[in-house]
Amino acid sequence: MSQHNHRDSSKTVPHYEDSWEIGNFINKMNLSFYEGNIIKYICRYKKKNGVEDLIKARNYLNQIINNLDVEDFS
């Protein structure tokens, strides 16, 4: 069975060029699912889906905001 090397296969698709480093950053920072997706969509929007990715990032940010307890930040 062949091993899938993410770095090798990602070289052909521009929006995947930095995905390995972005994934490592998300893991090292121990970000939540929503936070990680915000970072992912912000980092790739220029190379992949433009405004659509920014809207996705905004939707995840809104989820975080909606789940916050306002008293935690007063």
Predicted model as a PDB file, atoms N, CA, C, CB and O in Angstrom, pLDDT in the B-factor column:
MODEL        1                                                                  
ATOM      1  N   MET A   1       0.840  -1.166   0.000  1.00 47.00           N  
ATOM      2  CA  MET A   1       0.000   0.000   0.000  1.00 47.00           C  
ATOM      3  C   MET A   1       0.892   1.240   0.000  1.00 47.00           C  
ATOM      4  CB  MET A   1      -0.959  -0.008   1.213  1.00 47.00           C  
ATOM      5  O   MET A   1       1.826   1.334   0.797  1.00 47.00           O  
ATOM      6  N   SER A   2       0.612   2.174  -0.878  1.00 47.00           N  
ATOM      7  CA  SER A   2       1.460   3.357  -0.969  1.00 47.00           C  
ATOM      8  C   SER A   2       1.089   4.374   0.098  1.00 47.00           C  
ATOM      9  CB  SER A   2       1.353   3.987  -2.356  1.00 47.00           C  
ATOM     10  O   SER A   2      -0.071   4.507   0.490  1.00 47.00           O  
ATOM     11  N   GLN A   3       2.096   5.076   0.548  1.00 51.00           N  
ATOM     12  CA  GLN A   3       1.895   6.115   1.549  1.00 51.00           C  
ATOM     13  C   GLN A   3       1.518   7.407   0.845  1.00 51.00           C  
ATOM     14  CB  GLN A   3       3.165   6.309   2.422  1.00 51.00           C  
ATOM     15  O   GLN A   3       2.121   7.760  -0.169  1.00 51.00           O  
ATOM     16  N   HIS A   4       0.525   8.117   1.372  1.00 49.00           N  
ATOM     17  CA  HIS A   4       0.129   9.408   0.819  1.00 49.00           C  
ATOM     18  C   HIS A   4       0.950  10.494   1.486  1.00 49.00           C  
ATOM     19  CB  HIS A   4      -1.392   9.665   1.012  1.00 49.00           C  
ATOM     20  O   HIS A   4       0.860  10.690   2.698  1.00 49.00           O  
ATOM     21  N   ASN A   5       1.746  11.196   0.705  1.00 48.00           N  
ATOM     22  CA  ASN A   5       2.551  12.282   1.236  1.00 48.00           C  
ATOM     23  C   ASN A   5       1.852  13.596   0.935  1.00 48.00           C  
ATOM     24  CB  ASN A   5       3.984  12.263   0.641  1.00 48.00           C  
ATOM     25  O   ASN A   5       1.812  14.032  -0.216  1.00 48.00           O  
ATOM     26  N   HIS A   6       1.303  14.228   1.959  1.00 49.00           N  
ATOM     27  CA  HIS A   6       0.540  15.468   1.804  1.00 49.00           C  
ATOM     28  C   HIS A   6       1.363  16.552   1.109  1.00 49.00           C  
ATOM     29  CB  HIS A   6       0.067  15.970   3.168  1.00 49.00           C  
ATOM     30  O   HIS A   6       0.848  17.242   0.229  1.00 49.00           O  
ATOM     31  N   ARG A   7       2.600  16.708   1.479  1.00 50.00           N  
ATOM     32  CA  ARG A   7       3.424  17.762   0.886  1.00 50.00           C  
ATOM     33  C   ARG A   7       3.634  17.544  -0.614  1.00 50.00           C  
ATOM     34  CB  ARG A   7       4.775  17.832   1.594  1.00 50.00           C  
ATOM     35  O   ARG A   7       3.576  18.503  -1.383  1.00 50.00           O  
ATOM     36  N   ASP A   8       3.873  16.318  -1.040  1.00 52.00           N  
ATOM     37  CA  ASP A   8       4.109  16.055  -2.452  1.00 52.00           C  
ATOM     38  C   ASP A   8       2.853  16.286  -3.283  1.00 52.00           C  
ATOM     39  CB  ASP A   8       4.605  14.633  -2.645  1.00 52.00           C  
ATOM     40  O   ASP A   8       2.916  16.928  -4.331  1.00 52.00           O  
ATOM     41  N   SER A   9       1.726  15.776  -2.833  1.00 49.00           N  
ATOM     42  CA  SER A   9       0.496  15.895  -3.609  1.00 49.00           C  
ATOM     43  C   SER A   9      -0.039  17.313  -3.597  1.00 49.00           C  
ATOM     44  CB  SER A   9      -0.555  14.946  -3.079  1.00 49.00           C  
ATOM     45  O   SER A   9      -0.800  17.683  -4.491  1.00 49.00           O  
ATOM     46  N   SER A  10       0.331  18.115  -2.617  1.00 48.00           N  
ATOM     47  CA  SER A  10      -0.224  19.456  -2.509  1.00 48.00           C  
ATOM     48  C   SER A  10       0.464  20.456  -3.433  1.00 48.00           C  
ATOM     49  CB  SER A  10      -0.128  19.932  -1.087  1.00 48.00           C  
ATOM     50  O   SER A  10      -0.053  21.557  -3.623  1.00 48.00           O  
ATOM     51  N   LYS A  11       1.583  20.120  -3.998  1.00 52.00           N  
ATOM     52  CA  LYS A  11       2.334  21.075  -4.812  1.00 52.00           C  
ATOM     53  C   LYS A  11       1.591  21.485  -6.084  1.00 52.00           C  
ATOM     54  CB  LYS A  11       3.676  20.487  -5.180  1.00 52.00           C  
ATOM     55  O   LYS A  11       1.905  22.527  -6.660  1.00 52.00           O  
ATOM     56  N   THR A  12       0.634  20.710  -6.527  1.00 52.00           N  
ATOM     57  CA  THR A  12      -0.045  21.020  -7.775  1.00 52.00           C  
ATOM     58  C   THR A  12      -1.253  21.933  -7.601  1.00 52.00           C  
ATOM     59  CB  THR A  12      -0.472  19.756  -8.434  1.00 52.00           C  
ATOM     60  O   THR A  12      -1.771  22.453  -8.589  1.00 52.00           O  
ATOM     61  N   VAL A  13      -1.706  22.136  -6.387  1.00 54.00           N  
ATOM     62  CA  VAL A  13      -2.894  22.955  -6.145  1.00 54.00           C  
ATOM     63  C   VAL A  13      -2.499  24.145  -5.273  1.00 54.00           C  
ATOM     64  CB  VAL A  13      -4.032  22.118  -5.467  1.00 54.00           C  
ATOM     65  O   VAL A  13      -2.109  23.964  -4.119  1.00 54.00           O  
ATOM     66  N   PRO A  14      -2.597  25.379  -5.824  1.00 59.00           N  
ATOM     67  CA  PRO A  14      -2.101  26.561  -5.101  1.00 59.00           C  
ATOM     68  C   PRO A  14      -2.657  26.746  -3.690  1.00 59.00           C  
ATOM     69  CB  PRO A  14      -2.411  27.774  -5.889  1.00 59.00           C  
ATOM     70  O   PRO A  14      -1.911  27.127  -2.788  1.00 59.00           O  
ATOM     71  N   HIS A  15      -3.945  26.487  -3.480  1.00 55.00           N  
ATOM     72  CA  HIS A  15      -4.496  26.753  -2.145  1.00 55.00           C  
ATOM     73  C   HIS A  15      -4.057  25.728  -1.114  1.00 55.00           C  
ATOM     74  CB  HIS A  15      -6.003  26.785  -2.204  1.00 55.00           C  
ATOM     75  O   HIS A  15      -4.333  25.894   0.074  1.00 55.00           O  
ATOM     76  N   TYR A  16      -3.369  24.658  -1.551  1.00 59.00           N  
ATOM     77  CA  TYR A  16      -2.846  23.668  -0.612  1.00 59.00           C  
ATOM     78  C   TYR A  16      -1.367  23.890  -0.298  1.00 59.00           C  
ATOM     79  CB  TYR A  16      -3.046  22.273  -1.170  1.00 59.00           C  
ATOM     80  O   TYR A  16      -0.813  23.178   0.540  1.00 59.00           O  
ATOM     81  N   GLU A  17      -0.720  24.844  -0.937  1.00 64.00           N  
ATOM     82  CA  GLU A  17       0.725  25.020  -0.782  1.00 64.00           C  
ATOM     83  C   GLU A  17       1.151  25.185   0.672  1.00 64.00           C  
ATOM     84  CB  GLU A  17       1.181  26.216  -1.576  1.00 64.00           C  
ATOM     85  O   GLU A  17       2.174  24.635   1.080  1.00 64.00           O  
ATOM     86  N   ASP A  18       0.393  25.924   1.447  1.00 65.00           N  
ATOM     87  CA  ASP A  18       0.771  26.196   2.831  1.00 65.00           C  
ATOM     88  C   ASP A  18      -0.084  25.433   3.838  1.00 65.00           C  
ATOM     89  CB  ASP A  18       0.672  27.673   3.104  1.00 65.00           C  
ATOM     90  O   ASP A  18       0.012  25.678   5.040  1.00 65.00           O  
ATOM     91  N   SER A  19      -0.915  24.514   3.362  1.00 65.00           N  
ATOM     92  CA  SER A  19      -1.871  23.866   4.260  1.00 65.00           C  
ATOM     93  C   SER A  19      -1.193  23.056   5.357  1.00 65.00           C  
ATOM     94  CB  SER A  19      -2.791  22.969   3.469  1.00 65.00           C  
ATOM     95  O   SER A  19      -1.715  22.974   6.469  1.00 65.00           O  
ATOM     96  N   TRP A  20      -0.056  22.462   5.071  1.00 73.00           N  
ATOM     97  CA  TRP A  20       0.656  21.683   6.082  1.00 73.00           C  
ATOM     98  C   TRP A  20       1.082  22.588   7.236  1.00 73.00           C  
ATOM     99  CB  TRP A  20       1.887  20.979   5.463  1.00 73.00           C  
ATOM    100  O   TRP A  20       0.905  22.241   8.403  1.00 73.00           O  
ATOM    101  N   GLU A  21       1.645  23.752   6.903  1.00 87.00           N  
ATOM    102  CA  GLU A  21       2.082  24.687   7.928  1.00 87.00           C  
ATOM    103  C   GLU A  21       0.889  25.262   8.687  1.00 87.00           C  
ATOM    104  CB  GLU A  21       2.905  25.814   7.303  1.00 87.00           C  
ATOM    105  O   GLU A  21       0.959  25.444   9.902  1.00 87.00           O  
ATOM    106  N   ILE A  22      -0.201  25.547   7.984  1.00 90.00           N  
ATOM    107  CA  ILE A  22      -1.404  26.074   8.626  1.00 90.00           C  
ATOM    108  C   ILE A  22      -1.965  25.036   9.596  1.00 90.00           C  
ATOM    109  CB  ILE A  22      -2.470  26.464   7.567  1.00 90.00           C  
ATOM    110  O   ILE A  22      -2.344  25.368  10.719  1.00 90.00           O  
ATOM    111  N   GLY A  23      -2.015  23.782   9.154  1.00 90.00           N  
ATOM    112  CA  GLY A  23      -2.493  22.711  10.021  1.00 90.00           C  
ATOM    113  C   GLY A  23      -1.637  22.560  11.261  1.00 90.00           C  
ATOM    114  O   GLY A  23      -2.157  22.356  12.358  1.00 90.00           O  
ATOM    115  N   ASN A  24      -0.331  22.658  11.095  1.00 92.00           N  
ATOM    116  CA  ASN A  24       0.578  22.579  12.241  1.00 92.00           C  
ATOM    117  C   ASN A  24       0.340  23.734  13.204  1.00 92.00           C  
ATOM    118  CB  ASN A  24       2.039  22.579  11.770  1.00 92.00           C  
ATOM    119  O   ASN A  24       0.333  23.544  14.420  1.00 92.00           O  
ATOM    120  N   PHE A  25       0.145  24.930  12.656  1.00 92.00           N  
ATOM    121  CA  PHE A  25      -0.125  26.099  13.494  1.00 92.00           C  
ATOM    122  C   PHE A  25      -1.412  25.901  14.298  1.00 92.00           C  
ATOM    123  CB  PHE A  25      -0.226  27.373  12.628  1.00 92.00           C  
ATOM    124  O   PHE A  25      -1.446  26.158  15.501  1.00 92.00           O  
ATOM    125  N   ILE A  26      -2.464  25.443  13.625  1.00 94.00           N  
ATOM    126  CA  ILE A  26      -3.749  25.212  14.291  1.00 94.00           C  
ATOM    127  C   ILE A  26      -3.585  24.208  15.425  1.00 94.00           C  
ATOM    128  CB  ILE A  26      -4.805  24.710  13.284  1.00 94.00           C  
ATOM    129  O   ILE A  26      -4.114  24.408  16.519  1.00 94.00           O  
ATOM    130  N   ASN A  27      -2.854  23.134  15.163  1.00 94.00           N  
ATOM    131  CA  ASN A  27      -2.619  22.120  16.205  1.00 94.00           C  
ATOM    132  C   ASN A  27      -1.779  22.659  17.357  1.00 94.00           C  
ATOM    133  CB  ASN A  27      -1.931  20.901  15.605  1.00 94.00           C  
ATOM    134  O   ASN A  27      -2.105  22.443  18.524  1.00 94.00           O  
ATOM    135  N   LYS A  28      -0.692  23.365  17.024  1.00 95.00           N  
ATOM    136  CA  LYS A  28       0.193  23.891  18.066  1.00 95.00           C  
ATOM    137  C   LYS A  28      -0.514  24.910  18.946  1.00 95.00           C  
ATOM    138  CB  LYS A  28       1.426  24.522  17.439  1.00 95.00           C  
ATOM    139  O   LYS A  28      -0.234  25.001  20.141  1.00 95.00           O  
ATOM    140  N   MET A  29      -1.422  25.671  18.368  1.00 95.00           N  
ATOM    141  CA  MET A  29      -2.151  26.686  19.127  1.00 95.00           C  
ATOM    142  C   MET A  29      -3.358  26.095  19.849  1.00 95.00           C  
ATOM    143  CB  MET A  29      -2.601  27.809  18.202  1.00 95.00           C  
ATOM    144  O   MET A  29      -4.060  26.792  20.580  1.00 95.00           O  
ATOM    145  N   ASN A  30      -3.589  24.797  19.634  1.00 96.00           N  
ATOM    146  CA  ASN A  30      -4.707  24.100  20.276  1.00 96.00           C  
ATOM    147  C   ASN A  30      -6.035  24.818  20.022  1.00 96.00           C  
ATOM    148  CB  ASN A  30      -4.458  23.979  21.785  1.00 96.00           C  
ATOM    149  O   ASN A  30      -6.830  25.027  20.938  1.00 96.00           O  
ATOM    150  N   LEU A  31      -6.254  25.188  18.762  1.00 96.00           N  
ATOM    151  CA  LEU A  31      -7.462  25.922  18.398  1.00 96.00           C  
ATOM    152  C   LEU A  31      -8.656  24.988  18.291  1.00 96.00           C  
ATOM    153  CB  LEU A  31      -7.260  26.667  17.080  1.00 96.00           C  
ATOM    154  O   LEU A  31      -8.517  23.803  17.988  1.00 96.00           O  
ATOM    155  N   SER A  32      -9.814  25.542  18.545  1.00 95.00           N  
ATOM    156  CA  SER A  32     -11.052  24.775  18.408  1.00 95.00           C  
ATOM    157  C   SER A  32     -11.348  24.557  16.920  1.00 95.00           C  
ATOM    158  CB  SER A  32     -12.243  25.506  19.110  1.00 95.00           C  
ATOM    159  O   SER A  32     -10.678  25.115  16.051  1.00 95.00           O  
ATOM    160  N   PHE A  33     -12.348  23.750  16.653  1.00 96.00           N  
ATOM    161  CA  PHE A  33     -12.786  23.498  15.275  1.00 96.00           C  
ATOM    162  C   PHE A  33     -13.130  24.813  14.585  1.00 96.00           C  
ATOM    163  CB  PHE A  33     -14.007  22.543  15.253  1.00 96.00           C  
ATOM    164  O   PHE A  33     -12.682  25.062  13.466  1.00 96.00           O  
ATOM    165  N   TYR A  34     -13.927  25.658  15.248  1.00 97.00           N  
ATOM    166  CA  TYR A  34     -14.324  26.933  14.645  1.00 97.00           C  
ATOM    167  C   TYR A  34     -13.121  27.845  14.418  1.00 97.00           C  
ATOM    168  CB  TYR A  34     -15.352  27.640  15.529  1.00 97.00           C  
ATOM    169  O   TYR A  34     -12.984  28.441  13.350  1.00 97.00           O  
ATOM    170  N   GLU A  35     -12.255  27.953  15.415  1.00 97.00           N  
ATOM    171  CA  GLU A  35     -11.076  28.804  15.292  1.00 97.00           C  
ATOM    172  C   GLU A  35     -10.156  28.324  14.178  1.00 97.00           C  
ATOM    173  CB  GLU A  35     -10.317  28.847  16.611  1.00 97.00           C  
ATOM    174  O   GLU A  35      -9.640  29.131  13.403  1.00 97.00           O  
ATOM    175  N   GLY A  36      -9.952  27.026  14.097  1.00 96.00           N  
ATOM    176  CA  GLY A  36      -9.110  26.464  13.047  1.00 96.00           C  
ATOM    177  C   GLY A  36      -9.667  26.730  11.658  1.00 96.00           C  
ATOM    178  O   GLY A  36      -8.916  27.034  10.732  1.00 96.00           O  
ATOM    179  N   ASN A  37     -10.971  26.616  11.513  1.00 97.00           N  
ATOM    180  CA  ASN A  37     -11.575  26.884  10.215  1.00 97.00           C  
ATOM    181  C   ASN A  37     -11.487  28.353   9.840  1.00 97.00           C  
ATOM    182  CB  ASN A  37     -13.019  26.440  10.212  1.00 97.00           C  
ATOM    183  O   ASN A  37     -11.331  28.678   8.662  1.00 97.00           O  
ATOM    184  N   ILE A  38     -11.583  29.239  10.806  1.00 97.00           N  
ATOM    185  CA  ILE A  38     -11.399  30.671  10.522  1.00 97.00           C  
ATOM    186  C   ILE A  38     -10.011  30.896   9.930  1.00 97.00           C  
ATOM    187  CB  ILE A  38     -11.589  31.530  11.815  1.00 97.00           C  
ATOM    188  O   ILE A  38      -9.868  31.555   8.900  1.00 97.00           O  
ATOM    189  N   ILE A  39      -8.997  30.351  10.580  1.00 95.00           N  
ATOM    190  CA  ILE A  39      -7.618  30.495  10.106  1.00 95.00           C  
ATOM    191  C   ILE A  39      -7.479  29.903   8.709  1.00 95.00           C  
ATOM    192  CB  ILE A  39      -6.629  29.812  11.080  1.00 95.00           C  
ATOM    193  O   ILE A  39      -6.902  30.530   7.821  1.00 95.00           O  
ATOM    194  N   LYS A  40      -8.004  28.705   8.515  1.00 94.00           N  
ATOM    195  CA  LYS A  40      -7.901  28.023   7.219  1.00 94.00           C  
ATOM    196  C   LYS A  40      -8.513  28.865   6.101  1.00 94.00           C  
ATOM    197  CB  LYS A  40      -8.593  26.651   7.279  1.00 94.00           C  
ATOM    198  O   LYS A  40      -7.877  29.091   5.072  1.00 94.00           O  
ATOM    199  N   TYR A  41      -9.737  29.327   6.301  1.00 96.00           N  
ATOM    200  CA  TYR A  41     -10.419  30.075   5.242  1.00 96.00           C  
ATOM    201  C   TYR A  41      -9.775  31.432   4.981  1.00 96.00           C  
ATOM    202  CB  TYR A  41     -11.879  30.266   5.603  1.00 96.00           C  
ATOM    203  O   TYR A  41      -9.705  31.866   3.831  1.00 96.00           O  
ATOM    204  N   ILE A  42      -9.309  32.104   6.016  1.00 96.00           N  
ATOM    205  CA  ILE A  42      -8.628  33.383   5.833  1.00 96.00           C  
ATOM    206  C   ILE A  42      -7.331  33.187   5.035  1.00 96.00           C  
ATOM    207  CB  ILE A  42      -8.327  34.037   7.204  1.00 96.00           C  
ATOM    208  O   ILE A  42      -7.011  33.992   4.161  1.00 96.00           O  
ATOM    209  N   CYS A  43      -6.600  32.130   5.334  1.00 93.00           N  
ATOM    210  CA  CYS A  43      -5.316  31.894   4.674  1.00 93.00           C  
ATOM    211  C   CYS A  43      -5.459  31.483   3.208  1.00 93.00           C  
ATOM    212  CB  CYS A  43      -4.554  30.830   5.418  1.00 93.00           C  
ATOM    213  O   CYS A  43      -4.543  31.721   2.420  1.00 93.00           O  
ATOM    214  N   ARG A  44      -6.566  30.883   2.828  1.00 93.00           N  
ATOM    215  CA  ARG A  44      -6.669  30.385   1.456  1.00 93.00           C  
ATOM    216  C   ARG A  44      -7.584  31.197   0.542  1.00 93.00           C  
ATOM    217  CB  ARG A  44      -7.147  28.987   1.485  1.00 93.00           C  
ATOM    218  O   ARG A  44      -7.647  30.911  -0.654  1.00 93.00           O  
ATOM    219  N   TYR A  45      -8.290  32.192   1.056  1.00 95.00           N  
ATOM    220  CA  TYR A  45      -9.319  32.851   0.246  1.00 95.00           C  
ATOM    221  C   TYR A  45      -8.786  33.473  -1.044  1.00 95.00           C  
ATOM    222  CB  TYR A  45      -9.990  33.915   1.060  1.00 95.00           C  
ATOM    223  O   TYR A  45      -9.489  33.463  -2.055  1.00 95.00           O  
ATOM    224  N   LYS A  46      -7.581  34.007  -1.040  1.00 94.00           N  
ATOM    225  CA  LYS A  46      -7.034  34.630  -2.254  1.00 94.00           C  
ATOM    226  C   LYS A  46      -6.723  33.619  -3.344  1.00 94.00           C  
ATOM    227  CB  LYS A  46      -5.779  35.403  -1.918  1.00 94.00           C  
ATOM    228  O   LYS A  46      -6.759  33.951  -4.529  1.00 94.00           O  
ATOM    229  N   LYS A  47      -6.415  32.378  -2.950  1.00 91.00           N  
ATOM    230  CA  LYS A  47      -6.013  31.359  -3.914  1.00 91.00           C  
ATOM    231  C   LYS A  47      -7.131  30.406  -4.300  1.00 91.00           C  
ATOM    232  CB  LYS A  47      -4.875  30.577  -3.367  1.00 91.00           C  
ATOM    233  O   LYS A  47      -7.004  29.682  -5.287  1.00 91.00           O  
ATOM    234  N   LYS A  48      -8.238  30.389  -3.534  1.00 92.00           N  
ATOM    235  CA  LYS A  48      -9.255  29.394  -3.833  1.00 92.00           C  
ATOM    236  C   LYS A  48     -10.612  30.012  -4.138  1.00 92.00           C  
ATOM    237  CB  LYS A  48      -9.383  28.438  -2.685  1.00 92.00           C  
ATOM    238  O   LYS A  48     -10.961  30.177  -5.307  1.00 92.00           O  
ATOM    239  N   ASN A  49     -11.379  30.356  -3.119  1.00 92.00           N  
ATOM    240  CA  ASN A  49     -12.775  30.742  -3.343  1.00 92.00           C  
ATOM    241  C   ASN A  49     -13.088  32.196  -3.074  1.00 92.00           C  
ATOM    242  CB  ASN A  49     -13.649  29.916  -2.502  1.00 92.00           C  
ATOM    243  O   ASN A  49     -14.262  32.568  -3.051  1.00 92.00           O  
ATOM    244  N   GLY A  50     -12.098  33.025  -2.871  1.00 96.00           N  
ATOM    245  CA  GLY A  50     -12.320  34.452  -2.688  1.00 96.00           C  
ATOM    246  C   GLY A  50     -13.312  34.768  -1.582  1.00 96.00           C  
ATOM    247  O   GLY A  50     -13.196  34.277  -0.460  1.00 96.00           O  
ATOM    248  N   VAL A  51     -14.282  35.592  -1.919  1.00 98.00           N  
ATOM    249  CA  VAL A  51     -15.267  36.066  -0.949  1.00 98.00           C  
ATOM    250  C   VAL A  51     -16.017  34.908  -0.282  1.00 98.00           C  
ATOM    251  CB  VAL A  51     -16.260  37.002  -1.630  1.00 98.00           C  
ATOM    252  O   VAL A  51     -16.371  34.999   0.893  1.00 98.00           O  
ATOM    253  N   GLU A  52     -16.257  33.840  -1.008  1.00 98.00           N  
ATOM    254  CA  GLU A  52     -16.954  32.681  -0.426  1.00 98.00           C  
ATOM    255  C   GLU A  52     -16.207  32.159   0.806  1.00 98.00           C  
ATOM    256  CB  GLU A  52     -17.099  31.552  -1.478  1.00 98.00           C  
ATOM    257  O   GLU A  52     -16.833  31.832   1.815  1.00 98.00           O  
ATOM    258  N   ASP A  53     -14.880  32.080   0.731  1.00 97.00           N  
ATOM    259  CA  ASP A  53     -14.103  31.624   1.887  1.00 97.00           C  
ATOM    260  C   ASP A  53     -14.146  32.642   3.023  1.00 97.00           C  
ATOM    261  CB  ASP A  53     -12.651  31.356   1.479  1.00 97.00           C  
ATOM    262  O   ASP A  53     -14.164  32.258   4.192  1.00 97.00           O  
ATOM    263  N   LEU A  54     -14.163  33.945   2.694  1.00 98.00           N  
ATOM    264  CA  LEU A  54     -14.261  34.961   3.734  1.00 98.00           C  
ATOM    265  C   LEU A  54     -15.609  34.884   4.447  1.00 98.00           C  
ATOM    266  CB  LEU A  54     -14.057  36.356   3.138  1.00 98.00           C  
ATOM    267  O   LEU A  54     -15.688  35.080   5.660  1.00 98.00           O  
ATOM    268  N   ILE A  55     -16.652  34.604   3.700  1.00 98.00           N  
ATOM    269  CA  ILE A  55     -17.981  34.439   4.301  1.00 98.00           C  
ATOM    270  C   ILE A  55     -17.993  33.228   5.224  1.00 98.00           C  
ATOM    271  CB  ILE A  55     -19.065  34.289   3.207  1.00 98.00           C  
ATOM    272  O   ILE A  55     -18.579  33.271   6.305  1.00 98.00           O  
ATOM    273  N   LYS A  56     -17.344  32.145   4.795  1.00 98.00           N  
ATOM    274  CA  LYS A  56     -17.263  30.956   5.655  1.00 98.00           C  
ATOM    275  C   LYS A  56     -16.524  31.292   6.948  1.00 98.00           C  
ATOM    276  CB  LYS A  56     -16.551  29.790   4.916  1.00 98.00           C  
ATOM    277  O   LYS A  56     -16.949  30.894   8.032  1.00 98.00           O  
ATOM    278  N   ALA A  57     -15.414  32.029   6.830  1.00 98.00           N  
ATOM    279  CA  ALA A  57     -14.662  32.427   8.022  1.00 98.00           C  
ATOM    280  C   ALA A  57     -15.535  33.285   8.937  1.00 98.00           C  
ATOM    281  CB  ALA A  57     -13.379  33.196   7.626  1.00 98.00           C  
ATOM    282  O   ALA A  57     -15.531  33.107  10.155  1.00 98.00           O  
ATOM    283  N   ARG A  58     -16.275  34.205   8.349  1.00 98.00           N  
ATOM    284  CA  ARG A  58     -17.168  35.068   9.139  1.00 98.00           C  
ATOM    285  C   ARG A  58     -18.242  34.243   9.840  1.00 98.00           C  
ATOM    286  CB  ARG A  58     -17.827  36.134   8.239  1.00 98.00           C  
ATOM    287  O   ARG A  58     -18.577  34.511  10.993  1.00 98.00           O  
ATOM    288  N   ASN A  59     -18.782  33.242   9.151  1.00 98.00           N  
ATOM    289  CA  ASN A  59     -19.806  32.388   9.764  1.00 98.00           C  
ATOM    290  C   ASN A  59     -19.258  31.650  10.979  1.00 98.00           C  
ATOM    291  CB  ASN A  59     -20.344  31.382   8.743  1.00 98.00           C  
ATOM    292  O   ASN A  59     -19.937  31.541  12.001  1.00 98.00           O  
ATOM    293  N   TYR A  60     -18.024  31.139  10.871  1.00 98.00           N  
ATOM    294  CA  TYR A  60     -17.412  30.470  12.022  1.00 98.00           C  
ATOM    295  C   TYR A  60     -17.144  31.463  13.154  1.00 98.00           C  
ATOM    296  CB  TYR A  60     -16.102  29.776  11.606  1.00 98.00           C  
ATOM    297  O   TYR A  60     -17.328  31.132  14.325  1.00 98.00           O  
ATOM    298  N   LEU A  61     -16.713  32.673  12.812  1.00 97.00           N  
ATOM    299  CA  LEU A  61     -16.495  33.698  13.831  1.00 97.00           C  
ATOM    300  C   LEU A  61     -17.813  34.054  14.520  1.00 97.00           C  
ATOM    301  CB  LEU A  61     -15.859  34.957  13.204  1.00 97.00           C  
ATOM    302  O   LEU A  61     -17.854  34.222  15.739  1.00 97.00           O  
ATOM    303  N   ASN A  62     -18.872  34.166  13.749  1.00 96.00           N  
ATOM    304  CA  ASN A  62     -20.186  34.440  14.341  1.00 96.00           C  
ATOM    305  C   ASN A  62     -20.620  33.328  15.283  1.00 96.00           C  
ATOM    306  CB  ASN A  62     -21.231  34.625  13.248  1.00 96.00           C  
ATOM    307  O   ASN A  62     -21.256  33.596  16.303  1.00 96.00           O  
ATOM    308  N   GLN A  63     -20.284  32.080  14.955  1.00 96.00           N  
ATOM    309  CA  GLN A  63     -20.608  30.962  15.841  1.00 96.00           C  
ATOM    310  C   GLN A  63     -19.897  31.114  17.185  1.00 96.00           C  
ATOM    311  CB  GLN A  63     -20.221  29.623  15.183  1.00 96.00           C  
ATOM    312  O   GLN A  63     -20.482  30.881  18.242  1.00 96.00           O  
ATOM    313  N   ILE A  64     -18.640  31.506  17.125  1.00 95.00           N  
ATOM    314  CA  ILE A  64     -17.884  31.711  18.362  1.00 95.00           C  
ATOM    315  C   ILE A  64     -18.512  32.841  19.171  1.00 95.00           C  
ATOM    316  CB  ILE A  64     -16.396  32.026  18.055  1.00 95.00           C  
ATOM    317  O   ILE A  64     -18.736  32.702  20.374  1.00 95.00           O  
ATOM    318  N   ILE A  65     -18.795  33.957  18.507  1.00 94.00           N  
ATOM    319  CA  ILE A  65     -19.388  35.108  19.193  1.00 94.00           C  
ATOM    320  C   ILE A  65     -20.732  34.737  19.815  1.00 94.00           C  
ATOM    321  CB  ILE A  65     -19.564  36.285  18.217  1.00 94.00           C  
ATOM    322  O   ILE A  65     -21.007  35.099  20.959  1.00 94.00           O  
ATOM    323  N   ASN A  66     -21.549  34.032  19.085  1.00 94.00           N  
ATOM    324  CA  ASN A  66     -22.869  33.653  19.581  1.00 94.00           C  
ATOM    325  C   ASN A  66     -22.798  32.703  20.777  1.00 94.00           C  
ATOM    326  CB  ASN A  66     -23.667  33.010  18.470  1.00 94.00           C  
ATOM    327  O   ASN A  66     -23.718  32.660  21.594  1.00 94.00           O  
ATOM    328  N   ASN A  67     -21.720  31.953  20.877  1.00 92.00           N  
ATOM    329  CA  ASN A  67     -21.568  30.991  21.977  1.00 92.00           C  
ATOM    330  C   ASN A  67     -20.864  31.570  23.198  1.00 92.00           C  
ATOM    331  CB  ASN A  67     -20.806  29.788  21.495  1.00 92.00           C  
ATOM    332  O   ASN A  67     -20.754  30.903  24.227  1.00 92.00           O  
ATOM    333  N   LEU A  68     -20.385  32.815  23.088  1.00 90.00           N  
ATOM    334  CA  LEU A  68     -19.678  33.430  24.203  1.00 90.00           C  
ATOM    335  C   LEU A  68     -20.649  33.894  25.276  1.00 90.00           C  
ATOM    336  CB  LEU A  68     -18.833  34.602  23.718  1.00 90.00           C  
ATOM    337  O   LEU A  68     -21.782  34.286  24.996  1.00 90.00           O  
ATOM    338  N   ASP A  69     -20.178  33.836  26.486  1.00 77.00           N  
ATOM    339  CA  ASP A  69     -20.890  34.439  27.599  1.00 77.00           C  
ATOM    340  C   ASP A  69     -20.319  35.844  27.768  1.00 77.00           C  
ATOM    341  CB  ASP A  69     -20.752  33.581  28.923  1.00 77.00           C  
ATOM    342  O   ASP A  69     -19.166  36.008  28.166  1.00 77.00           O  
ATOM    343  N   VAL A  70     -21.119  36.841  27.469  1.00 69.00           N  
ATOM    344  CA  VAL A  70     -20.670  38.230  27.477  1.00 69.00           C  
ATOM    345  C   VAL A  70     -20.052  38.616  28.822  1.00 69.00           C  
ATOM    346  CB  VAL A  70     -21.836  39.160  27.153  1.00 69.00           C  
ATOM    347  O   VAL A  70     -19.134  39.434  28.864  1.00 69.00           O  
ATOM    348  N   GLU A  71     -20.532  38.052  29.892  1.00 68.00           N  
ATOM    349  CA  GLU A  71     -20.011  38.382  31.209  1.00 68.00           C  
ATOM    350  C   GLU A  71     -18.548  37.951  31.381  1.00 68.00           C  
ATOM    351  CB  GLU A  71     -20.870  37.732  32.276  1.00 68.00           C  
ATOM    352  O   GLU A  71     -17.837  38.493  32.227  1.00 68.00           O  
ATOM    353  N   ASP A  72     -18.101  36.977  30.581  1.00 67.00           N  
ATOM    354  CA  ASP A  72     -16.712  36.533  30.651  1.00 67.00           C  
ATOM    355  C   ASP A  72     -15.750  37.629  30.228  1.00 67.00           C  
ATOM    356  CB  ASP A  72     -16.508  35.306  29.785  1.00 67.00           C  
ATOM    357  O   ASP A  72     -14.565  37.568  30.556  1.00 67.00           O  
ATOM    358  N   PHE A  73     -16.238  38.634  29.503  1.00 68.00           N  
ATOM    359  CA  PHE A  73     -15.360  39.671  28.939  1.00 68.00           C  
ATOM    360  C   PHE A  73     -15.698  41.060  29.449  1.00 68.00           C  
ATOM    361  CB  PHE A  73     -15.444  39.659  27.426  1.00 68.00           C  
ATOM    362  O   PHE A  73     -15.262  42.049  28.860  1.00 68.00           O  
ATOM    363  N   SER A  74     -16.469  41.163  30.536  1.00 60.00           N  
ATOM    364  CA  SER A  74     -16.784  42.486  31.060  1.00 60.00           C  
ATOM    365  C   SER A  74     -15.868  42.834  32.203  1.00 60.00           C  
ATOM    366  CB  SER A  74     -18.233  42.559  31.510  1.00 60.00           C  
ATOM    367  O   SER A  74     -15.982  43.917  32.778  1.00 60.00           O  
TER     368      SER A  74                                                      
ENDMDL                                                                          
END                                                                             
